[in-house]
Amino acid sequence: MSALFQNYNRRPVHLVEGKGTYVWDDQQKRYLDFTSGIAVLTLGHCPEELVQAMKAQSEKLWHTSNLYTSHAQEKLAHDLVKDTHLAHAFFCNSGTEANEAAIKLVRKHTKKHKMITFEQSFHGRTFAAMSATGQAKVHSDFGPILDTFEYVPFNDVAALEAAVDDETAAIMLEVVQGEGGVHVVTPEFAEAIQHICDEKGILLVVDEVQTGIARSGTRYAFEQTALKPHIVTLAKGLGGGFPIGAMLGTAELFDTFNVGTHGSTFGGNPMAMAIAQTIVDVTFNDSFLEKVKASSNYFKEQLAIHLPEVEVRGMGLLLGIELTQPIPEVVAACEEKGLLVVGAGANTLRLLPPLNVSQQEIDEAVQILKQVMLVNV
């Protein structure tokens, strides 16, 4: 019997080495990795920039907690909010932690408790983040969750308008529902959300844990919409494989998150800051973002050519293919042919290559998908 709790449905593959978009298992079989650790490996496996940043920082300082001034935190915070309407950052260790911080900030600032989130959303697995998640399977067997969240159908303007009242503190959403099936917010729904928040003085929280840090083809996915959030949460791609989370907020929230309000022992540690700063330096420039957009367009074009019968959704290099076959069967078939992919929702195959994926690697992935789909679609 394993010494591990069996809370993961693990694939029977033991990965031991990775470089760029490829990984190898303990039998030396090579795989093209289009999971990126679930949208984490922004620059792929063991990119030289991050290896050097980690080596250099590891010889200087690993941890001090937040007892002391951190110029590295100040620099990264500045770069994350630069040229946006946001003004401040708080650093933690994961997306769930970032969302917990956001929920606390909403409650403290508004003195209200009701938050509207959306069906098929995913915001994490701690109690407040789990309660914010609009999926019953995530809540199952844990007893009463927080009852201050109301779930509304995604992209349904009428349902949202009916749910909002004087007790609503905030609306919280993902621009692309990654775990929920790669569903993208419509322009009309984004405009309606922003109008409601502006008109009624409601805070807007955008969960960019999966879509942020250039995954969508812009720094943040909300930049491609009418949304102007008061709070943005980040994680995954910000660390490129090293644990980090962040919550960004507008200037009006500064005084609310005062001394003693919230904290994190490991949040913003020197190692995380060095790695995340390197990620931001590489990805937050027009040239890199244009390459992500070009790769996304190329990927979608190739899927349309070779798999014209399937629906493709998403933004940037967060794409989903709607299938009729059970997702586990397709994941296993792709794995057998040397391509790692991951499911999303009930019937969506999620494609999450590193953001520096090459056209040749996209071609290789499409050919494997084509072979698998001929049998499984």
N, C-alpha and C positions, 0 to 999 in steps of 0.2 A: 504493500500500500504506500502511496506517495506521502511524503511529509508535507506536501502543499495542500491547502484547501483547493477544492475542485470547482472554483467559481469562474473559471474560463473554459470555453469550449475550444481547446487548442488544436491546431492542425498538427499532424504527426510529422513535422519537419523541424529539425534542430539546426538553426542557422548559426554559423560560427564565424563568418567573415563577410565583409561587404566593402565595396568600393564604387563610388558613383551610383549608378542606377542598378548595379548588380550585387547579388549576395550568393554565398555558397553555403551548402549544408555540410554536415559532418561526413557525408559520403562523397563530397567534392562535386555534387551536382550544382550547376549554376542556374540561377533564376533571375529574370528581369523583375525588379521590384516596383510594381505600380500600386503599392500600399503606402510607401513612405512612412511606415510606422503609424499609419492613420493620420496623414497630412502633417507629419512632424518633420521629416527630413527635407527641409527646404532646399538644401544644396546637395542632397544625396548622402551616401554613406562615406564617412571619414574624409570629408573634403579638406584639402590642404589648408585652406584659410582657418577652419575651425580647429584642426589639429594643432596648428602653430599657435593660435590664440590660447588654447587650453594648456599647451606645454609651457608657454611663457607665463601665464597667470599661476599655474601650479607651482612654480618656483618662487612666487612672490607672497601670495596670501590667499588662503582658501575661505576663511570664515571669521567674521567678527560679530555677527548679529547686527541689529540695528541700534546699538548703543552709541555708535559713533558716526560722524559725518562720512558720507560716501560720494566722492566726486564722480565715480563711475555711474552711480544711480542718477545723479543730476544730469550727466551727459546723455545717458540713454533716454531718460524721461523727456529731455528737451528734444531729442531727435524723433521720438515717437509722436510728439504733438506738433512738431514744426509744420508750418503751412497748413494747419487745420484750425478748426474753431475750438479744439480742446486745449487744455492748459496745464493739467497736472497728471501725475502717475503714481500708482502704488504697486509695489512688486511683491509677488508671492511665488508659489511653486507649481501651480497647475491651473487649468481652466475652471475646474470646480471651485477652487479657492478664489479665483478672480470673480466668479459669479456670486459666491457667498458674500464677498466684500461689496459687490454692487447692490445686492439685496439689502444688506445692512445700511449702506449709504442712502438708498432710496427711502427706507423707513425712517431713518434719523432726520433726513432733510425735510421730508414732507409731513412727518407725524401721522402718516396714514399707512395702512397695511395691505390694502388690496392691490394686487398686480395682475395684469392681463398677459398671459402667454398663449401659445398656440398648440393646437393638436399636432402630434407627430414631432414636436420640438424635442431637443435634448440639451440640457444645461448642466448635467453632472449627476453625481450619485451620493453626495452628502445630503443631509435632510432638507435644507432649504433649496439647494440646487435640484434635488430629486423632485421636490414638491413643485418646482417651477416647470419641470419637464412634463409635457403633455402626452405621456405614453403610460397607459395603465400597467404594462408589463414591468416597467421600471419601479413602480410603487408596490407591486405585489408582495405580500407576506411580511411587510414591515410595520403593520399597524397603522394608526392614524398619521397621515402626513399633515403638513401645514395646510390649513383650509383657506388661506388668504389668497390663493391663486385661482384665477378663472381661465379655463382653456376655451379658446375660440377657434373655429375652423380657419386654417391659413388661407390668405388671399380672399377672404369673404368680408367685404366692406360692411354690408348690412349687419352681419353678426357682430362685428367689432363695435359698430355704432350702438347697437343694442346693449352691449355689455358694459360700456363706459358709463360711469355715474360719478357723483360728487365725492365718493370715497376712493376712487381710483388714484393710486399713487403713481403708477408707472405702467407702461407697455414695454414688454421685453420680447425680442425676437432675434432669430438668425436670418441674415439676408439670403442664405442658402441653407435649408435644413439638411445638413449632411447626414446625420444618423437616421433621420426620418424618411429618407428616400431621395435626396438631392432635388428638393423642390425649391425653386427660386421665387423670391418675392416679385410680384408683378409691379410694373410702374404705377398702376392705378392704386394698388393697395399701399405701396410706400407713400404715395401722395396723400392718401386718406389718413394714414397713421400720423404723418407729420402735421397735417391740418388739425386733427383732433388734439394732438399734444400742444400745438401752438394756441389753439382756441381755448382749451380748458386748463392750461398750465400743468399738464401732466408730464412727468419725466419720461424720457425715451432711453431705453437701454438696448444696445445692439451687441449681441454675443458674436464676436469675431474669433472665437477660439479656433475654429477650423478654417475660416475664410480669410483671416487677417494675414499680414506680413506677405503680401504680394501673391498669395495663392489664387486670388480672383483676377489678377492682371492689373490691379491697382493696389496701392499700399493697404487699403482697407476696402472691403466690398461695398460698404455704405457709400463710398465716394462715387459709385456708379448709379446711385439712386437719389431720390428726393429727401432721403432721411438725413437728419442732422442731430445725432444722438447727444444726450447729456453725459452718457456713460458708455464706454466701449470696453469689452473684456477681451483679453488676448491670452494665448498660451501656445501650445503645439509648435507651429513653425517659428516662433520667436526664439526658441532655444536650439532648433536644428537637431534635436536629440538629447539635449541637456534640459533637465526640469526647470521650467520657469513659467510664471503667469504674471499678468499685469492687468490693472484696471486703470483706464484713462477717464478723466472727467473734465467738465467745464469749470471756468473760474468761479461761477456762482456756488459751486459745491465745496470750495476750498475750506471755508470756515467750518463746515459741517464735519469734515473728517479731521478733527483736531486731536491733540495729544491724548493718548489713552483710548481712542475710539476703536482702533483695530490694530492688529500686528501680525508678524510672522517671524519666527526664529530664523528660518533659512531664507526667507524672501529677500531678494536683491543681494545675495551673497556675491563676493568678488568673482568667483568662477562663472556663475550664471551671467553676470554683467559683461564680462569679457567676451563670452561666446555670443550673447544676444547683440552686443554692440557690433560685432563682426558681421552677424547676419544682416542687421539693419544697414550697415555701411555698404554691403554688397547689393542688397535688394532694393533699397529706397533710392533708386535713380532711374531716370527715364529710359535709359538703354536697356537695363535689366527688365523693367516692366514691359517694354515693347516686345522683348523676346518671349516673355511669358504669354502675352497676347497672341503673338505669331504662332507659338507652339500650340496654344489652345485652338486657334483657327485651323491649323494644319491637322490636328488630331480629329477635330469634328468633321473636317472635310474627308479625311480618310475613312472614318467610320461610316459616313454617308455613302461613300463609294462602295465600300466592301461589305457593309451591313445595312443596306438601305431599308430593310424591314423592321429595324429596331428604332425606338425613340431614344434620343440622346438629350439629356438635360444638364444644366450646370452653368458655372462661370469659371473662366480661366482654366486652371488645371485641377478643378474639382468637378468631375463629370460623372454622370450616372447613366446606365443603360437599363431601360425597362425590359424585363424578361417575363416569360410565362413559366419557364422551368424553375424548379426549386434552386435557389441561389447556392446552397451548399454543394450541389452537384456540379454547377458551373465553376465554382471556385476550385473544387477538387480537380476538375478536368483541365482547367488552365494551369494549375499547379503541376500536374503531370507533364504538361508540355513546356514547363519552365517559365510560367508567368504568374506572379503573385498579385492577387486582387482581393477585394473585400466587399462584403455585402452592405446594404443600407436599406432599412425598412424591410418590408415584406418581400419585395420582388425586384429590387434594384441592385445592379452590380456597380460598385463605385470604383472609379479610376483616379488614382492620386499619385502620379509620377513626381519625382523631384522637379523643382521649378527650372532646373537647368538641363532637363531631358533633351536629347538630340532627336532630330527627325528620323534618323536611322533606328533609334530605340523605339520611337513611336510606331514606325513601320513594322518592326519586329513584333511589337505587342498586338497590333491590328491583325497581323497574319495569324497569330495564335488564337486571338478572339474569333477570327473568321472560321478557323478549323473547328473550334469548339462549338460555335453557334450553328454550324451546318448540322450538328447532331442535336443540339440542346434547345434551339429557339422554338 
